[in-house]
Amino acid sequence: MKKPSTLKRITAALMLVLTMVLLSGCNPMVLDPKGPIGESQKDLIYISTLLCAIIIVPVLILTVIIVWRYRDKPDNKAGYAPKWEHSTKLEVIWWGIPIIIIAVLAVVTVKYTYDLEPSKAIESEKEPLTIEVTSLDWKWLFTYPEQGIATVNYLKFPEDRPIKFKLTSDAPMNSFWIPELGGQIYTMSGMAMTLYLQADEPGVYYGAGANFSGEHFGKMRFDATAISDEEFESWVQEVKGTSEILTQDGYNKLSEQSTVGEVSYSAFPEGLFDSIVMKYVTPGSSGHHHGGEEEEKEGESAEAQQQVDQNKMSMDMETNETNHENHADHQ
């Protein structure tokens, strides 16, 4: 049988490496950050990869060497030691080094995890700009409470200024992600998450929903554009002067399952974001429900049950008082 050539072996090895890279799902934009959060996350990726490589690379090299040296061949002159069973030196090496590396990796991970806590404000001389983010089917709604405007499937913000994103969902859970600025964070119904990001330089950054959320989840992409303070103020005034108002009925229509392009609104209902969050929270609890008619029925049922309990309590109190009086008269 004809043995495979060296070229075929090299090609197979390269194909294997390429397949591993593609399957890893690593977005190259993550390794080209444009903000402080993304930069710190890139450092953590590099440090973790280097520490793991200290173990993985020697193991892979030794695997190749051992397979080649101890392969089955007629003139094999490798030493034969059938009674060999233990080496303290080798045990210390292949247990000690991984333990040390894991300990170092744990310390580094804990430090970066604390420093990169999503709701931790970014140190800056500038006040953060608040942008409220609501994931819908299948679109993103961005509301600017300080400016009183809203956008769909695109957002703009000043460069070199912290951005405080407040996130929720009025649809299935999704994941908000701008790879060049920082890691993703989930948007969930009935919850308001906080994420601080910042762009150190102007540019148009890719944004997307990184979680499967149904038929058109692949269209949940948006442009996050960092511009100067002057350009941002000019854009805000342009939106206020040329865009229509987002009414509550308009939002209800927007929240239905559909795909749309980029849209701007000169105003939106006051407290819209908070009302979306509270929409899935029952009074007196942190539970979630689906709203609508079922919500009203559940509310009516809860009120009825509460009234029944109160009536029962009153009857028990009256019964106790009657028994007490009868006992006193008997005495």
N, C-alpha and C positions, 0 to 999 in steps of 0.2 A: 504494500500500500504506500502511495506517495505521501511523504511528510509535508506538512504545510510550510510554505516559505517564510522567511524572516519578515518580509513585507506584509504578508497576511497577518502574522502575529502582531506586528506593530499596529496595523489598521484595526484589528479587533480590540486591542488595548485602548486605543484612542476612542473608538466607538463606545466602549464601556465607560470611560471617563466622561465623555460628552453626555451619555444617557444619565449618569449619576448627577451631573450638573443640572440638566433639564428637569429631572425629577425632584431635585432639592427645592424647587420653587423659589429660589432666591432672586429677588428683584434687584437688578443692577443699580437702580436709583437709590436703594438703601445705602449703598457704598459710596454715594456721591452726595452727601447731605448738604443742605443750604441753610441750616439753622442750628442753634446750640443743642436742642434735644436730639436731633438726628445725628449730630456730631458725637455726642456722648454714647448714643446707641451703637454707632459704628465702632467706636473704641471698644465697647464691650464685646462686640462680635469678633473683632480682631484678637483681643486678649483671650477670649474663650477658645477661639480656633487655634491659636498658638499653643495654649496649654494642652489642648487635646492632641495636637500634632506631635507633642513631645512623646506621647504614648503611641499614637497610631502609626506614625511614620516608621519608627524602629521596628514595630511589630510587623508591618507590611514588608519591610526590607528583610527581616529575619525569616519571614515565611518563605519568601522567594529563595533565599540562600539555603534554607534547610531542605526545601523541596528539591532544589537542584543538586545539592551535595549528597543527599541520601536517597537519590532516585535509584531505581532498580536497574543495574547494569552488570554485565559479566565481570568486568575488571574493577568492581567497587573495592576501594582500599580503606574505606571509613572504619574507624575503630569500633570494636564490638565489646560492649560492657553489659552483659545480661544481668549482673547482680547490682548494678548501680541504682540507687533509689532516692538519694537525698543529697542536697548541697545547701548548707546554711547560707552561703554567700549568694547563690542564685535566688533563694527564697526571699532574702532581704531585698534584693534588687527588684524582683518582679512584684513584690507586695509593697515595699517601702516607697518606691517612686510614685506609683499611682495614688497611694494614700496622701502623700505630700501634695501632689498636683490637685487632687480633689479638694483638699483643705484650702489651698490657695484659691481655687476656682470658687469655692463656697464664699470665702471672704469677699472676693471681688464682686461676685454676683449680688450679695447682700448690700454692699456699699452702693453699687450702681442702681439696684432696685429702689433703695431709699431715695437716692438723689433724683431718680427719674420718675418718682411717684407722679402720675398724670395730673392730679389736682394741686400739685405744688407749684406756686407762682414762680415765674422766671424773674430773676433779679434784673432790674432795669430802672433807669431814671425816668422812663416814660410810663404813663398809666396804661394798663392793658385795655385793649378794645374787646368788648363782649360781643360775640356772635352766637346766636342760638341756632342749633342744628336739629332738624327733625327728619328722620328717615321715613319715607312713604313708599308705597308700591307704585311705580318703580322710579322714584325721583328723590331729590334732596331739596328740602326747603331751608333756606337760611334767612333768619330774621335779625335785624340790627336794632335792638331796643333803644340805643342811645341816638341813633340817626332816624329811627322811625320808618325804615325801608325794609324791603324783603326781596329776595331773589330765589330763583329755582334753577338748580343744576349749574350754578357758577357762583363764585364769591370773589370779592376783592377786599384787600386790606393793606394797611401801610407796611412798608418794609421796616426792619429794625425796630419793631414795636411788638411787645408780647400780645398774643391773641388768646383770650379766654373763651374757649368753646364750651358751651353748655349743650349737652346732647340728650335727646330722647327719641322715642319711636312712636309713631301712630300706625304701625304696621308690624309685620314679623321682625324679630331681632335682626339687626344688621351690624356692620362694622365700618366705622369711619376711618379712612386712611389717606394720608398724604405722605407717600414714602420718603420724599426728599426732606421733609420737615420733622417727621417723627413717626413713632409706631402707631398701630391701630388701636382703637378703643371701641367697645360695643355700645350700640344704642338699643335700649330696652324700654318697652312700654311700662308706664308707671314709675319710671326712674329717671332722674336727672343726673347725668354723669358730667364731670368736668375734665377738660384737657387743655393744657397750656402748650402752645407752639409759637414759634417765631421764625420769620424768614430774614436772614441777614443781608440778602441782596434782592433786587427786583427780578422778577421773572414769572413765567407761567408754569405752575407746578401741577403735575398729574394727581388727581384725587379720584377715589372710587369707593364703592361698597365692597368690602373684602369678605363678605359672608353670603352664602347662597340663600336667596330669599324668594325663589319662585321663577316663573317663566322668563321674565325679562331682567333678571338680576344683572346680566352682563351690560345693560345699558345704564346702570347707576354709576355713571362717571361724571366728573365735573372738573372744571379748571379752577385752580386756586391761584389768583394773580396778586403778586406783591408789587405795589407801586409806591411812589413817593407820597408824603402827607398832602402836598398840594393837589396831586392828581386824584387822591382819594376823596378829598373834599369836593373837587370839581365833579367827580363821578357821582357822589351822593346828591349834589344839587341837580345834576342831569336826570337822575332817576326820579327825583321828586317832581321835576317839571315836565317829564315826558311820559311817565308810566301810569297805568291805571291803579286803582286802589284794590287791595285784597280784602274783600268782605268776608264775613263768616260763612255765608252761602258759597262764596267763591272758594274758600278753604275746604268746605265740605266736598265740593266738586273735585278740587285738586287732590284730596286725600283718597279718592277712589282709585282702583287699580287702572293704571294707564301709563303711557310713556309720553313725555313732552320734551320740548327743546329748552333753550335758555329763556327765562322769563323774568321781568323785573316788576316790582310793585312800589308805588310811591308811599303807601301806608298799609297797615294791617291792624286787625283788632287788638286792642290793648289787652295785655296778659294772655295772648294766644299760646305762648309756650307753656306757661304754668297750667293753663286749662287743659292742654294736651296731656301733660304729666298726670294731673289729678283725675283725668277722665277714666283712668284705669285703677283708681284707688278708692275703695269703699270707705265710707265715713267710719272713723274710729278704728281703722285697721290699715295694714299695708298690703292687703291682698289684692289680687288682680282679677278683673272680670272683662267680659267682652262688650259691655255697654249696650246702648240701644234699648229695645223693648225688654230684653232680659234684665237689664240693669234696673228699669223701672219696676218690674215684677219683683225682683229681689229686694228692692227698697221697700215696696209696699208690704211684702211678706215679713221683712224685718220689723217694720213699724207695727204690724198686726201682732207679731209674736211678742214684741215689747209691751203692747197694751194688755195682752193676755196675762203676761207675767205680773204686771202691775195690779191687775184686777185680782189675781190669785193671791198676791201678797196682802192686799187690802182685806180680802175675805179671811185669810188666816189670822190677821191681826184682830179683826172683829170677833172671830171665834174664840181666840185666846182671852180677850177681854170679857166675853160672856161667861166663859168657864170660870174665870177668876171671880166674877161677881157671884155666880151660883155657889162657888166654894165658900165665899165669905158669908153668904146668907145661911148656908147649912151650919156653919160654925156658930 
